[in-house]
């Protein structure tokens, strides 16, 4: 996942090499959370269940084999495909902590699920900040409705 230019200075200068080491040497090219393989097109059902072609079985969102296989009708109704891309993620969202314990190789699904609460927190902060600036320079907001 490319880093936005405005955030580039938050990462160490050797980030590309560090990220490659985590994704392809330590994780062996598969998501450390669910096991999806990097660069492959994966069949999935949209709820985390996906087809592991290498093992010939359906897996859940954590990479464990399913006990109850989805029915052919269910598969035909909701089957989707996605290309898997691994990214190196910071478990604690702090880009200054780049030790092995804080870095994880996750597919885009696992990465966005992990980052969801942090994205909501930042969105809330941005909204509060914009509203505060508006109050400071334009007066209180009129009630909407």
C-alpha positions in Angstrom: 0.0 0.0 0.0 1.6 3.3 -1.0 2.3 5.9 1.6 0.8 9.3 1.0 3.5 11.9 0.4 2.4 14.0 3.4 2.9 11.0 5.7 6.3 9.8 4.2 8.3 11.5 7.0 6.6 9.3 9.7 8.2 6.2 8.3 11.9 5.2 8.5 14.0 5.6 5.4 14.4 1.9 4.9 10.6 1.2 5.1 10.3 -0.5 1.7 13.0 -3.0 2.7 11.5 -3.5 6.2 8.0 -4.0 4.7 9.3 -6.5 2.2 11.1 -8.4 4.9 7.9 -8.7 7.0 5.5 -9.5 4.1 7.6 -12.0 2.2 10.3 -13.4 4.5 8.5 -13.6 7.8 4.9 -14.1 6.6 6.0 -16.1 3.5 3.6 -14.1 1.2 0.4 -14.8 3.1 -1.7 -12.8 5.5 -0.7 -13.4 9.1 -4.3 -13.0 10.2 -6.3 -15.1 7.7 -3.8 -16.8 5.5 -4.9 -15.3 2.1 -2.0 -15.5 -0.4 -0.5 -12.3 -1.8 -1.1 -11.5 -5.5 -3.7 -14.2 -6.0 -7.3 -13.8 -7.0 -9.4 -15.4 -4.2 -13.1 -16.4 -4.3 -15.0 -15.2 -1.2 -18.5 -14.8 0.1 -18.3 -11.3 1.4 -18.5 -12.2 5.0 -14.9 -13.3 5.6 -15.3 -16.9 4.2 -12.9 -17.6 1.3 -11.9 -20.5 -0.8 -8.3 -21.7 -0.2 -7.4 -23.2 -3.6 -4.1 -24.5 -2.3 -5.7 -26.6 0.5 -9.0 -27.2 -1.4 -11.3 -26.0 1.3 -13.3 -23.0 2.5 -11.8 -20.9 5.4 -13.3 -18.4 7.8 -12.0 -14.8 8.3 -9.3 -16.1 10.7 -8.0 -18.7 8.2 -9.5 -21.7 10.0 -11.1 -24.4 7.9 -14.9 -24.3 8.0 -16.7 -27.2 9.8 -19.9 -26.6 7.8 -19.3 -25.9 4.2 -21.4 -23.3 2.4 -24.2 -24.7 0.2 -23.9 -24.6 -3.6 -26.9 -22.3 -3.6 -25.3 -19.9 -1.1 -22.0 -19.9 -3.1 -23.8 -19.2 -6.4 -25.8 -16.4 -4.9 -22.9 -14.4 -3.3 -19.6 -15.5 -4.7 -17.1 -12.7 -5.4 -13.5 -12.4 -6.4 -10.8 -10.2 -5.1 -7.1 -9.8 -5.7 -5.1 -10.1 -2.4 -2.4 -7.5 -1.6 -0.4 -7.7 1.5 0.6 -4.6 3.4 2.7 -4.1 6.5 0.6 -2.7 9.3 1.4 -1.2 12.6 -0.5 -3.1 15.3 -0.6 -0.1 17.6 -1.0 2.5 14.9 2.3 4.2 15.9 4.5 4.5 12.8 7.6 5.3 15.0 7.5 1.8 16.6 8.9 -0.5 13.9 9.9 -3.6 15.9 8.9 -7.1 14.7 6.3 -7.4 17.5 4.5 -4.2 16.3 4.5 -5.0 12.6 2.1 -7.4 10.8 1.7 -8.6 7.2 -2.1 -8.3 6.6 -4.3 -8.5 3.5 -6.4 -5.5 2.7 -9.5 -7.0 4.5 -7.7 -7.8 7.8 -5.9 -4.4 7.6 -9.0 -2.4 7.2 -10.8 -4.4 9.9 -8.0 -3.7 12.3 -7.8 0.0 11.4 -11.6 0.6 11.6 -11.7 1.9 15.2 -8.7 4.1 14.6 -10.3 5.5 11.3 -13.5 6.2 13.2 -11.6 8.0 16.0 -9.7 10.2 13.5 -12.8 11.0 11.5 -14.5 12.1 14.8 -11.5 14.2 15.7 -11.5 15.9 12.2 -15.2 16.6 12.5 -14.8 18.1 15.9 -11.8 20.2 14.8 -13.7 21.6 11.7 -16.7 22.4 13.8 -14.5 24.2 16.4 -12.8 26.3 13.7 -16.2 27.1 12.3 -17.5 28.2 15.7 -14.4 30.3 16.3 -14.6 32.3 13.1 -18.2 32.1 12.0 -20.1 31.7 15.3 -22.1 28.7 16.5 -23.6 26.4 13.9 -27.3 26.8 13.3 -29.3 23.8 14.3 -29.8 21.5 11.3 -33.2 20.2 10.5 
